[in-house]
Amino acid sequence: MSENNSNNNSTLLLGVILGAALTYLFATKSGQKTRKELFKDVAKILENLGEELEEKEEFKAAFGEPRPNGREKIEDKKEEIEKKLEEKVEAIQKEAKEKLEQVKEEASQEVESAKENIIEQVREVPQQVAEIQKKGRHFFFRKRHQGES
């Protein structure tokens, strides 16, 4: 019931305010002058609005949808450039990874080849030592025997 009372009071208050405003506009001389100025201003606003709408319609008819403003163009270009840059960076990263894998594989093969070469040379060391010892003995004994003869 209190909601009804407050609703009724609000409606009554609104009615009193509207009535006072209309009475002022229509009954008094200064109100009539204000009313005429208000009507002129409203008519001017509506006329300007109508002209703008007509210009927009004419523009649409002549050129299609209005062009986006400069900021939108810049944002579009910026996004386009960022996308292209991301694609190029990804392509370069992919290529770099492939090259790295290739270099790793080649280095691994070189290391393996060098390892095998070293192992082969290490296996030959005892034979080379034995040959050197044999030549040394042969040289030593030949000098000795030649000196005695």
C-alpha positions in Angstrom: 0.0 0.0 0.0 2.9 2.4 0.7 4.1 1.7 -2.9 0.8 2.9 -4.2 0.9 6.0 -2.1 4.5 6.9 -3.2 3.5 6.1 -6.9 0.4 8.3 -6.6 2.4 11.1 -4.9 5.0 10.9 -7.7 2.3 11.1 -10.4 0.6 14.0 -8.6 3.9 15.9 -8.3 4.8 15.3 -12.0 1.3 16.5 -13.0 1.6 19.7 -10.9 5.1 20.5 -12.4 3.8 19.9 -16.0 0.7 22.0 -15.3 2.8 24.9 -13.9 5.2 24.8 -16.9 2.3 24.7 -19.5 0.5 27.5 -17.7 3.6 29.6 -17.7 4.2 28.9 -21.4 0.7 29.6 -22.6 -0.7 32.1 -20.1 2.0 34.7 -19.5 3.5 37.1 -22.1 7.1 36.1 -21.2 6.0 32.4 -21.3 4.6 32.9 -24.8 7.8 34.5 -25.9 9.8 31.6 -24.3 7.5 29.1 -26.0 8.0 30.8 -29.4 11.8 30.7 -28.9 11.7 27.1 -27.8 9.6 26.2 -30.9 12.1 28.0 -33.1 15.1 26.3 -31.5 13.4 22.9 -31.8 12.5 23.5 -35.4 16.1 24.6 -36.2 17.5 21.5 -34.6 15.1 19.2 -36.5 15.9 21.0 -39.8 19.6 20.6 -39.2 19.2 17.0 -38.3 17.1 16.4 -41.4 19.7 18.1 -43.6 22.5 15.9 -42.1 20.4 12.8 -42.7 19.8 13.8 -46.3 23.5 14.4 -46.8 24.3 11.0 -45.4 21.8 9.3 -47.6 23.1 11.2 -50.7 26.7 10.2 -49.8 25.6 6.5 -49.3 23.8 6.6 -52.6 26.7 8.1 -54.5 29.6 6.3 -52.8 28.2 3.4 -50.8 28.9 3.1 -47.1 30.8 5.9 -45.5 34.6 5.4 -45.3 36.1 4.5 -42.0 37.8 7.4 -40.3 41.6 7.8 -40.2 42.1 6.1 -36.9 40.2 3.0 -38.0 42.3 2.9 -41.2 45.5 3.2 -39.2 44.3 0.5 -36.8 43.5 -1.8 -39.7 46.9 -1.2 -41.3 48.6 -1.7 -38.0 46.8 -5.0 -37.4 47.6 -6.1 -41.0 51.3 -5.2 -40.5 51.5 -7.0 -37.1 50.0 -10.1 -38.7 52.5 -10.1 -41.5 55.4 -9.5 -39.1 54.2 -12.4 -36.9 54.0 -14.7 -40.0 57.5 -13.7 -41.1 58.9 -14.1 -37.6 57.4 -17.6 -37.4 58.8 -18.5 -40.8 62.2 -17.3 -39.8 62.1 -19.2 -36.5 61.0 -22.3 -38.4 63.8 -22.0 -40.9 66.3 -21.3 -38.1 65.2 -24.4 -36.2 65.6 -26.5 -39.4 69.1 -25.1 -40.0 70.0 -25.7 -36.4 68.9 -29.3 -36.6 70.9 -29.7 -39.9 74.0 -28.2 -38.3 73.6 -30.5 -35.2 73.3 -33.5 -37.5 76.4 -32.5 -39.5 78.4 -31.8 -36.3 77.3 -35.1 -34.8 78.5 -36.9 -37.9 81.8 -35.1 -37.9 82.3 -35.9 -34.2 81.5 -39.5 -34.8 83.9 -39.6 -37.8 86.7 -38.0 -35.7 86.0 -40.4 -32.8 86.4 -43.4 -35.2 89.6 -41.9 -36.6 91.1 -41.5 -33.2 90.1 -45.0 -32.1 91.8 -46.4 -35.2 94.9 -44.4 -34.6 95.0 -45.4 -30.9 94.8 -49.1 -32.0 97.8 -48.6 -34.3 99.9 -47.1 -31.5 101.2 -50.5 -30.1 102.1 -51.6 -33.6 104.0 -48.4 -34.3 105.8 -48.6 -30.9 106.8 -52.2 -31.7 108.1 -51.1 -35.1 110.1 -48.2 -33.6 111.5 -50.6 -31.0 112.5 -53.1 -33.7 114.1 -50.4 -35.8 115.9 -49.1 -32.7 117.2 -52.6 -31.8 118.2 -53.2 -35.4 120.0 -49.8 -35.5 121.7 -50.4 -32.2 122.9 -53.9 -33.0 124.1 -53.1 -36.5 126.4 -50.3 -35.2 127.7 -52.6 -32.5 128.4 -55.5 -34.9 129.9 -53.2 -37.5 132.3 -51.7 -34.9 133.5 -55.2 -33.9 134.2 -56.3 -37.4 
